[in-house]
Amino acid sequence: MEIPKIRIFSTPSCPYCHTLKEFLTKKGFYFEDIDVGKDEQARELLIEKTGQMEVPVIAIGEEFIAGFDKKRICALLNIK
């Protein structure tokens, strides 16, 4: 199974963002970390895809998940 591209839209001060990144790192996944506080285009994409300005948002391929929805993330990445 090919692993889709993973992007995390976050801010440095978000504790849930840190938890999500730590979880994925421990599971051996690589991801692009995007600071929406500094990246205006990423912030606009986030609002367009989720309808809100909430972090973290994880994009797994073309699927956007707002918040650290562990069950959904594990299902999409086939994590047992």
MMTF fields as JSON, N, C-alpha, C and O atoms, coordinates in Angstrom:
{
  "mmtfVersion": "1.0.0",
  "mmtfProducer": "UNKNOWN",
  "numBonds": 319,
  "numAtoms": 320,
  "numGroups": 80,
  "numChains": 1,
  "numModels": 1,
  "chainsPerModel": [1],
  "groupsPerChain": [80],
  "chainIdList": ["A"],
  "bondAtomList": [4, 2, 8, 6, 12, 10, 16, 14, 20, 18, 24, 22, 28, 26, 32, 30, 36, 34, 40, 38, 44, 42, 48, 46, 52, 50, 56, 54, 60, 58, 64, 62, 68, 66, 72, 70, 76, 74, 80, 78, 84, 82, 88, 86, 92, 90, 96, 94, 100, 98, 104, 102, 108, 106, 112, 110, 116, 114, 120, 118, 124, 122, 128, 126, 132, 130, 136, 134, 140, 138, 144, 142, 148, 146, 152, 150, 156, 154, 160, 158, 164, 162, 168, 166, 172, 170, 176, 174, 180, 178, 184, 182, 188, 186, 192, 190, 196, 194, 200, 198, 204, 202, 208, 206, 212, 210, 216, 214, 220, 218, 224, 222, 228, 226, 232, 230, 236, 234, 240, 238, 244, 242, 248, 246, 252, 250, 256, 254, 260, 258, 264, 262, 268, 266, 272, 270, 276, 274, 280, 278, 284, 282, 288, 286, 292, 290, 296, 294, 300, 298, 304, 302, 308, 306, 312, 310, 316, 314],
  "bondOrderList": [1, 1, 1, 1, 1, 1, 1, 1, 1, 1, 1, 1, 1, 1, 1, 1, 1, 1, 1, 1, 1, 1, 1, 1, 1, 1, 1, 1, 1, 1, 1, 1, 1, 1, 1, 1, 1, 1, 1, 1, 1, 1, 1, 1, 1, 1, 1, 1, 1, 1, 1, 1, 1, 1, 1, 1, 1, 1, 1, 1, 1, 1, 1, 1, 1, 1, 1, 1, 1, 1, 1, 1, 1, 1, 1, 1, 1, 1, 1],
  "groupList": [{"groupName": "MET", "atomNameList": ["N", "CA", "C", "O"], "elementList": ["N", "C", "C", "O"], "formalChargeList": [0, 0, 0, 0], "bondAtomList": [1, 0, 2, 1, 3, 2], "bondOrderList": [1, 1, 2], "singleLetterCode": "M", "chemCompType": "L-PEPTIDE LINKING"}, {"groupName": "GLU", "atomNameList": ["N", "CA", "C", "O"], "elementList": ["N", "C", "C", "O"], "formalChargeList": [0, 0, 0, 0], "bondAtomList": [1, 0, 2, 1, 3, 2], "bondOrderList": [1, 1, 2], "singleLetterCode": "E", "chemCompType": "L-PEPTIDE LINKING"}, {"groupName": "ILE", "atomNameList": ["N", "CA", "C", "O"], "elementList": ["N", "C", "C", "O"], "formalChargeList": [0, 0, 0, 0], "bondAtomList": [1, 0, 2, 1, 3, 2], "bondOrderList": [1, 1, 2], "singleLetterCode": "I", "chemCompType": "L-PEPTIDE LINKING"}, {"groupName": "PRO", "atomNameList": ["N", "CA", "C", "O"], "elementList": ["N", "C", "C", "O"], "formalChargeList": [0, 0, 0, 0], "bondAtomList": [1, 0, 2, 1, 3, 2], "bondOrderList": [1, 1, 2], "singleLetterCode": "P", "chemCompType": "L-PEPTIDE LINKING"}, {"groupName": "LYS", "atomNameList": ["N", "CA", "C", "O"], "elementList": ["N", "C", "C", "O"], "formalChargeList": [0, 0, 0, 0], "bondAtomList": [1, 0, 2, 1, 3, 2], "bondOrderList": [1, 1, 2], "singleLetterCode": "K", "chemCompType": "L-PEPTIDE LINKING"}, {"groupName": "ARG", "atomNameList": ["N", "CA", "C", "O"], "elementList": ["N", "C", "C", "O"], "formalChargeList": [0, 0, 0, 0], "bondAtomList": [1, 0, 2, 1, 3, 2], "bondOrderList": [1, 1, 2], "singleLetterCode": "R", "chemCompType": "L-PEPTIDE LINKING"}, {"groupName": "PHE", "atomNameList": ["N", "CA", "C", "O"], "elementList": ["N", "C", "C", "O"], "formalChargeList": [0, 0, 0, 0], "bondAtomList": [1, 0, 2, 1, 3, 2], "bondOrderList": [1, 1, 2], "singleLetterCode": "F", "chemCompType": "L-PEPTIDE LINKING"}, {"groupName": "SER", "atomNameList": ["N", "CA", "C", "O"], "elementList": ["N", "C", "C", "O"], "formalChargeList": [0, 0, 0, 0], "bondAtomList": [1, 0, 2, 1, 3, 2], "bondOrderList": [1, 1, 2], "singleLetterCode": "S", "chemCompType": "L-PEPTIDE LINKING"}, {"groupName": "THR", "atomNameList": ["N", "CA", "C", "O"], "elementList": ["N", "C", "C", "O"], "formalChargeList": [0, 0, 0, 0], "bondAtomList": [1, 0, 2, 1, 3, 2], "bondOrderList": [1, 1, 2], "singleLetterCode": "T", "chemCompType": "L-PEPTIDE LINKING"}, {"groupName": "CYS", "atomNameList": ["N", "CA", "C", "O"], "elementList": ["N", "C", "C", "O"], "formalChargeList": [0, 0, 0, 0], "bondAtomList": [1, 0, 2, 1, 3, 2], "bondOrderList": [1, 1, 2], "singleLetterCode": "C", "chemCompType": "L-PEPTIDE LINKING"}, {"groupName": "TYR", "atomNameList": ["N", "CA", "C", "O"], "elementList": ["N", "C", "C", "O"], "formalChargeList": [0, 0, 0, 0], "bondAtomList": [1, 0, 2, 1, 3, 2], "bondOrderList": [1, 1, 2], "singleLetterCode": "Y", "chemCompType": "L-PEPTIDE LINKING"}, {"groupName": "HIS", "atomNameList": ["N", "CA", "C", "O"], "elementList": ["N", "C", "C", "O"], "formalChargeList": [0, 0, 0, 0], "bondAtomList": [1, 0, 2, 1, 3, 2], "bondOrderList": [1, 1, 2], "singleLetterCode": "H", "chemCompType": "L-PEPTIDE LINKING"}, {"groupName": "LEU", "atomNameList": ["N", "CA", "C", "O"], "elementList": ["N", "C", "C", "O"], "formalChargeList": [0, 0, 0, 0], "bondAtomList": [1, 0, 2, 1, 3, 2], "bondOrderList": [1, 1, 2], "singleLetterCode": "L", "chemCompType": "L-PEPTIDE LINKING"}, {"groupName": "GLY", "atomNameList": ["N", "CA", "C", "O"], "elementList": ["N", "C", "C", "O"], "formalChargeList": [0, 0, 0, 0], "bondAtomList": [1, 0, 2, 1, 3, 2], "bondOrderList": [1, 1, 2], "singleLetterCode": "G", "chemCompType": "PEPTIDE LINKING"}, {"groupName": "ASP", "atomNameList": ["N", "CA", "C", "O"], "elementList": ["N", "C", "C", "O"], "formalChargeList": [0, 0, 0, 0], "bondAtomList": [1, 0, 2, 1, 3, 2], "bondOrderList": [1, 1, 2], "singleLetterCode": "D", "chemCompType": "L-PEPTIDE LINKING"}, {"groupName": "VAL", "atomNameList": ["N", "CA", "C", "O"], "elementList": ["N", "C", "C", "O"], "formalChargeList": [0, 0, 0, 0], "bondAtomList": [1, 0, 2, 1, 3, 2], "bondOrderList": [1, 1, 2], "singleLetterCode": "V", "chemCompType": "L-PEPTIDE LINKING"}, {"groupName": "GLN", "atomNameList": ["N", "CA", "C", "O"], "elementList": ["N", "C", "C", "O"], "formalChargeList": [0, 0, 0, 0], "bondAtomList": [1, 0, 2, 1, 3, 2], "bondOrderList": [1, 1, 2], "singleLetterCode": "Q", "chemCompType": "L-PEPTIDE LINKING"}, {"groupName": "ALA", "atomNameList": ["N", "CA", "C", "O"], "elementList": ["N", "C", "C", "O"], "formalChargeList": [0, 0, 0, 0], "bondAtomList": [1, 0, 2, 1, 3, 2], "bondOrderList": [1, 1, 2], "singleLetterCode": "A", "chemCompType": "L-PEPTIDE LINKING"}, {"groupName": "ASN", "atomNameList": ["N", "CA", "C", "O"], "elementList": ["N", "C", "C", "O"], "formalChargeList": [0, 0, 0, 0], "bondAtomList": [1, 0, 2, 1, 3, 2], "bondOrderList": [1, 1, 2], "singleLetterCode": "N", "chemCompType": "L-PEPTIDE LINKING"}],
  "groupTypeList": [0, 1, 2, 3, 4, 2, 5, 2, 6, 7, 8, 3, 7, 9, 3, 10, 9, 11, 8, 12, 4, 1, 6, 12, 8, 4, 4, 13, 6, 10, 6, 1, 14, 2, 14, 15, 13, 4, 14, 1, 16, 17, 5, 1, 12, 12, 2, 1, 4, 8, 13, 16, 0, 1, 15, 3, 15, 2, 17, 2, 13, 1, 1, 6, 2, 17, 13, 6, 14, 4, 4, 5, 2, 9, 17, 12, 12, 18, 2, 4],
  "groupIdList": [1, 2, 3, 4, 5, 6, 7, 8, 9, 10, 11, 12, 13, 14, 15, 16, 17, 18, 19, 20, 21, 22, 23, 24, 25, 26, 27, 28, 29, 30, 31, 32, 33, 34, 35, 36, 37, 38, 39, 40, 41, 42, 43, 44, 45, 46, 47, 48, 49, 50, 51, 52, 53, 54, 55, 56, 57, 58, 59, 60, 61, 62, 63, 64, 65, 66, 67, 68, 69, 70, 71, 72, 73, 74, 75, 76, 77, 78, 79, 80],
  "secStructList": [7, 7, 7, 7, 7, 3, 3, 3, 3, 3, 7, 6, 6, 7, 2, 2, 2, 2, 2, 2, 2, 2, 2, 2, 2, 2, 6, 6, 7, 7, 7, 3, 3, 3, 3, 6, 6, 6, 7, 2, 2, 2, 2, 2, 2, 2, 2, 2, 2, 2, 1, 1, 7, 7, 1, 7, 3, 3, 3, 3, 6, 6, 3, 3, 3, 3, 1, 7, 7, 2, 2, 2, 2, 2, 2, 2, 2, 6, 7, 7],
  "xCoordList": [0.838, 0.0, 0.882, 1.752, 0.65, 1.418, 0.859, -0.351, 1.755, 1.34, 1.108, 1.993, -0.077, -0.346, 0.472, 0.964, 0.603, 1.302, 0.537, -0.689, 1.286, 0.683, 1.161, 2.36, 0.2, 0.517, -0.218, -1.384, 0.47, -0.161, -0.142, 0.912, -1.326, -1.484, -1.57, -2.477, -0.62, -0.518, -0.016, 0.26, 0.094, 0.775, 1.724, 1.467, 2.814, 3.787, 3.224, 3.725, 2.197, 1.665, 0.526, -0.027, 0.166, -0.981, -0.551, 0.203, -1.03, -0.625, -1.138, -0.457, -2.328, -2.863, -2.053, -1.938, -1.498, -0.635, 0.616, 1.027, 1.209, 2.4, 2.086, 2.881, 0.933, 0.523, 0.354, 0.801, -0.281, -0.488, 0.84, 1.051, 1.737, 3.045, 3.857, 4.524, 3.803, 4.514, 3.953, 4.713, 2.632, 1.979, 2.444, 2.832, 2.407, 2.8, 4.277, 4.657, 5.109, 6.546, 6.823, 7.618, 6.173, 6.359, 5.895, 6.425, 4.907, 4.397, 5.231, 4.965, 6.244, 7.148, 6.7, 7.193, 5.772, 5.282, 6.024, 6.334, 6.294, 6.883, 5.755, 4.79, 5.889, 4.843, 5.452, 6.546, 4.716, 5.083, 4.347, 3.126, 5.095, 4.511, 4.368, 5.357, 3.146, 2.865, 2.331, 1.282, 3.051, 2.662, 1.689, 2.09, 0.411, -0.611, -0.559, -1.203, 0.193, 0.397, 1.294, 1.223, 2.145, 3.095, 2.757, 3.202, 1.985, 1.71, 0.26, -0.666, 0.084, -1.265, -2.005, -3.206, -1.309, -1.947, -2.433, -3.522, -1.628, -2.021, -3.243, -4.144, -3.267, -4.403, -5.679, -6.735, -5.584, -6.74, -7.202, -8.404, -6.259, -6.598, -7.32, -8.302, -6.825, -7.422, -8.881, -9.75, -9.146, -10.502, -11.386, -12.548, -10.822, -11.574, -11.962, -13.09, -11.051, -11.282, -12.099, -12.841, -11.972, -12.656, -13.752, -14.593, -13.753, -14.761, -14.461, -15.299, -13.282, -12.924, -11.418, -10.647, -11.024, -9.605, -9.233, -8.906, -9.288, -8.977, -7.725, -7.585, -6.829, -5.671, -5.633, -6.135, -5.068, -4.426, -5.45, -6.563, -5.023, -5.732, -4.689, -3.583, -5.057, -4.16, -4.764, -5.951, -3.931, -4.347, -3.619, -2.389, -4.388, -3.845, -4.29, -5.448, -3.363, -3.741, -4.633, -4.225, -5.843, -6.786, -7.84, -8.751, -7.728, -8.681, -8.201, -7.081, -9.047, -8.718, -9.487, -10.701, -8.778, -9.387, -9.069, -7.902, -10.105, -9.918, -9.821, -10.632, -8.817, -8.614, -7.831, -7.552, -7.483, -6.74, -7.738, -7.957, -8.34, -9.316, -8.535, -8.377, -8.054, -7.143, -7.748, -7.06, -9.016, -9.676, -9.679, -9.359, -10.04, -10.11, -8.718, -8.522, -7.746, -6.37, -5.809, -5.181, -6.037, -5.541, -6.174, -5.502, -7.455, -8.14, -7.54, -7.288, -7.317, -6.776, -5.34, -4.937, -4.556, -3.143, -2.9, -1.759, -3.987, -3.898, -3.008, -2.165, -3.205, -2.473, -3.327, -4.503, -2.714, -3.444, -3.341, -3.887],
  "yCoordList": [-1.189, 0.0, 1.251, 1.41, 2.116, 3.35, 4.353, 4.558, 4.968, 5.938, 7.287, 7.791, 7.875, 9.183, 10.274, 10.102, 11.395, 12.545, 13.027, 13.129, 13.32, 13.79, 15.213, 15.494, 16.101, 17.487, 17.811, 17.455, 18.488, 18.931, 20.458, 21.087, 21.027, 22.474, 22.774, 22.301, 23.561, 23.749, 25.145, 25.965, 25.387, 26.573, 26.097, 25.075, 26.823, 26.393, 26.311, 25.535, 27.094, 27.135, 26.151, 26.128, 25.34, 24.423, 23.085, 22.338, 22.778, 21.51, 20.277, 19.252, 20.359, 19.222, 18.964, 17.827, 20.031, 19.903, 19.097, 18.199, 19.433, 18.715, 17.247, 16.373, 16.97, 15.596, 14.808, 13.665, 15.402, 14.744, 14.447, 13.34, 15.427, 15.236, 14.16, 13.351, 14.15, 13.147, 11.745, 10.789, 11.632, 10.359, 9.816, 8.652, 10.658, 10.213, 9.863, 8.893, 10.642, 10.372, 9.019, 8.232, 8.75, 7.46, 6.284, 5.179, 6.526, 5.469, 5.348, 4.484, 6.22, 6.127, 6.841, 6.544, 7.781, 8.515, 9.841, 10.52, 10.184, 11.478, 12.404, 11.97, 13.669, 14.627, 15.998, 16.301, 16.816, 18.219, 19.017, 18.923, 19.795, 20.617, 22.04, 22.672, 22.541, 23.866, 24.773, 24.5, 25.845, 26.821, 27.821, 28.703, 27.674, 28.546, 29.966, 30.869, 30.16, 31.506, 32.333, 33.562, 31.644, 32.324, 32.178, 32.984, 31.172, 30.858, 31.214, 30.461, 32.358, 32.852, 31.95, 31.728, 31.431, 30.534, 29.256, 28.767, 28.719, 27.505, 27.785, 26.953, 28.949, 29.342, 29.419, 28.958, 30.0, 30.1, 28.713, 28.46, 27.817, 26.453, 25.734, 25.024, 25.926, 25.321, 25.747, 24.909, 27.024, 27.561, 27.033, 26.687, 26.977, 26.477, 25.006, 24.625, 24.185, 22.744, 22.349, 21.368, 23.104, 22.709, 23.672, 23.328, 24.895, 25.876, 26.569, 27.306, 26.341, 26.971, 27.166, 26.67, 27.893, 28.146, 27.444, 28.088, 26.129, 25.308, 24.497, 23.987, 24.372, 23.502, 22.506, 22.811, 21.355, 20.918, 20.453, 20.041, 20.537, 19.886, 19.016, 19.466, 17.763, 16.863, 16.564, 16.259, 16.656, 16.287, 14.994, 14.949, 13.953, 12.668, 12.482, 12.165, 12.682, 12.743, 13.954, 15.076, 13.743, 14.848, 14.925, 15.751, 14.083, 14.048, 14.977, 14.839, 15.915, 16.857, 16.498, 16.303, 16.412, 16.067, 17.176, 17.44, 17.823, 18.881, 18.238, 17.388, 18.66, 18.123, 16.821, 16.284, 16.327, 15.072, 13.929, 13.408, 13.555, 12.462, 11.16, 10.671, 10.62, 9.471, 8.272, 7.609, 7.996, 6.846, 6.975, 6.026, 8.144, 8.373, 8.369, 7.82, 8.991, 9.032, 7.618, 7.26, 6.818, 5.432, 4.625, 3.807, 4.846, 4.134, 4.497, 3.619, 5.781, 6.226, 5.786, 5.527, 5.697, 5.329, 3.852, 3.389, 3.125, 1.686, 1.407, 0.51, 2.177, 1.995, 1.108, 1.385, 0.047, -0.882, -0.425, -1.072],
  "zCoordList": [0.0, 0.0, 0.0, 0.856, -0.951, -1.027, -0.02, 0.066, 0.731, 1.741, 1.063, 0.372, 1.255, 0.652, 1.337, 2.452, 0.642, 1.214, 2.443, 2.429, 3.505, 4.749, 5.012, 5.004, 5.243, 5.614, 6.898, 7.066, 7.798, 9.039, 9.055, 8.962, 9.174, 9.279, 10.775, 11.46, 11.273, 12.715, 13.059, 12.183, 14.356, 14.879, 15.976, 16.612, 16.206, 17.213, 18.629, 19.443, 18.937, 20.307, 20.559, 21.658, 19.569, 19.686, 20.292, 19.669, 21.512, 22.137, 21.39, 21.363, 20.783, 20.032, 18.759, 18.301, 18.202, 17.019, 17.383, 16.648, 18.522, 18.98, 19.236, 18.891, 19.837, 20.118, 18.823, 18.732, 17.834, 16.544, 15.866, 15.37, 15.84, 15.194, 15.91, 15.265, 17.219, 18.002, 17.715, 17.565, 17.642, 17.342, 15.99, 15.887, 14.956, 13.614, 13.544, 12.887, 14.214, 14.234, 14.889, 14.376, 16.015, 16.701, 15.844, 15.957, 14.989, 14.11, 12.831, 11.995, 12.678, 11.537, 10.276, 9.188, 10.408, 9.246, 9.093, 10.072, 7.853, 7.528, 7.085, 6.455, 7.418, 7.066, 6.852, 7.33, 6.123, 5.932, 7.004, 7.131, 7.767, 8.83, 8.31, 7.938, 8.283, 7.721, 8.821, 9.406, 9.098, 10.124, 9.502, 8.743, 9.832, 9.241, 9.801, 9.267, 10.86, 11.379, 10.474, 10.467, 9.704, 8.816, 7.339, 6.52, 6.992, 5.59, 5.243, 5.545, 4.614, 4.307, 3.319, 3.471, 2.317, 1.344, 2.021, 1.722, 2.929, 3.656, 4.527, 4.629, 5.149, 5.992, 5.156, 5.589, 3.96, 3.07, 2.614, 2.53, 2.321, 1.928, 3.062, 2.841, 4.26, 5.454, 5.613, 5.854, 5.482, 5.606, 4.466, 4.679, 3.26, 2.103, 2.294, 1.984, 2.797, 2.917, 4.142, 4.097, 5.243, 6.477, 6.899, 7.73, 6.325, 6.694, 8.016, 8.534, 8.561, 9.837, 9.947, 9.126, 10.973, 11.216, 12.515, 13.512, 12.49, 13.651, 13.337, 12.225, 14.284, 14.11, 15.262, 16.344, 15.068, 13.831, 12.795, 13.12, 11.545, 10.449, 9.77, 9.468, 9.535, 8.83, 7.475, 7.36, 6.453, 5.101, 4.758, 4.725, 4.506, 4.101, 2.662, 2.394, 1.742, 0.334, 0.146, 0.445, -0.345, -0.547, 0.558, 0.484, 1.57, 2.691, 3.809, 4.299, 4.204, 5.275, 6.54, 6.499, 7.662, 8.94, 9.934, 10.225, 10.451, 11.45, 12.831, 13.197, 13.582, 14.926, 14.887, 13.815, 16.05, 16.151, 16.3, 17.394, 15.168, 15.122, 14.925, 13.807, 16.037, 16.001, 15.269, 14.493, 15.508, 14.88, 13.353, 12.638, 12.876, 11.425, 10.796, 9.712, 11.49, 10.998, 10.902, 9.906, 11.938, 11.945, 10.817, 10.188, 10.556, 9.483, 8.118, 7.294, 7.889, 6.595, 6.374, 5.24, 7.455, 7.331, 7.638, 7.662, 7.871, 8.152, 9.375, 9.347, 10.433, 11.68, 12.587, 12.824, 13.083, 13.97, 15.417, 16.31]
}
